Amino acid sequence: MQEPWKAPVWTDGLKSTLRQNQNTLVQGKELYNQYCQSCHGSKGLGDGVLGGELPVKPANFHLQALVNQKDGAIFWKLSEGRGSMPSYKESLSAEKRWQLVSYIRQLTSENKDEQLVPKPKNLLPVADFLIERKLLSSYFPLPEKVMNAIASEDIVFMVDTVVSGLLRPWSMAFLPDNSILITERSGNLRIVKNGKLSANSVKGNVPKGLRDVKLHPQFSKNRLIYLSYYIEPQKPDGGYTVLMQGKLNGDSFVDEKILYKAGPFREGGETFGSRIAFDKFGFLYFTVGQRTIDERHRWKTVQDRTNPSGKVMRFNDDGTIPKDNPFVDSLQILPEIYTYGHRQPQGLIRHPLTGEIWETEHGEMGGSELNLLKSGSNYGWPDVTFSRNYDGTLISQDTARVGIESPVHHWTPSIAPSDFDFVFSNNYPKWKGNLFVGAMVHKRLNRTAFNNGKPVHDEILLENIGRIRDVKVPSDGFIYLMIEDTGQIVRLLPLKKR
């Protein structure tokens, strides 16, 4: 049993230098929702989605012993961390940690008359369920016991945290030797071996601003990996989204070379796109989000095929242009363009059964899309869209038009979809054929059920779990979620009724 966590006596003397006003609390709430809510719950009751499976339960801030703590003690705990509670002294400035302290104090003040017993949504008694021993994974051992049991419409499952301690992760790639490559935006390429996150990052000239990572289809033979990254705008030049190829030689990234640079863009690199996928023939696809590249509004660049903004590109695996690209023989059109009319692509995968390339993208207000990519097709943005302007006014009168490829599915209100995957694993027989995608703006997981290739139903799962940036179903058949703000990778384990 873990000893009670007490801050050193000297921390009582730590005092915030912030002026206590509404802005401090607004900033603190944003930080709390990003970093704390998934474990401690929306009201600080210790009832977050991820908290239920931890061996030491997250703090309930309303308990009198915690209410009696000095601000300095809370600040120290946020800074140092312990066990499953991460240290924030490297990732959050002192000012932001004090903003968090201010908001936690408000939480306990606002809800002091409420019942202080957590009531998590959709949680069932763990004693009623067990993990089937026939389930196997070569990446991580199965837990010894059920730590949480979450009810969905079709199955009961457990959220099992398999990796913690990541800093703003963006993508993961599962290797055939049962290790995992993970990109962090800072430029760290992390590796998980034998179920453990290595303390050391992959060596070599790994670029800053990392986004996606993909293995070559023949990785076992050639050891080739592909990275995307952002170059932030610098005067007088703009920013770029870059596609790079290199080899993984042991724990080193070697023989790196840039295959493609899209830009220069005037805005920063948060939404340049940058997802990578290979089709069943070995062709390489790369997304580029809508960005400002000249004097025009960025919307005006998306339908213009002389620039990369709002496009999906297609290459050979060495970065050269395939001879059968749709515009390869067209004058004044970039020959690498495969599809156009996209707003902000954030997901790109090969369908595990059909081999088709599917894409998700953010809408403005509403109108997030799931698209099946077809060579040379126009996906409409901004001329044809379900999106509205952020003030609620129409962007386009049309949601469909002849000559424009309509989305397979769209979400209104917008879910800000991340990368995604389809499930055909025997681990989840009732979820076969379903699509799972992170809904980043709502900090939850979205399940879309299909019937005869058409979406028929959406279910909301794991509310307040955090910003799910990546979803993968590797060879072990489990669903893995990468959570950007909490720095964790979790998997969903189906449970059996006792």
Disulfide bonds with the S-S distance in Angstrom:
none
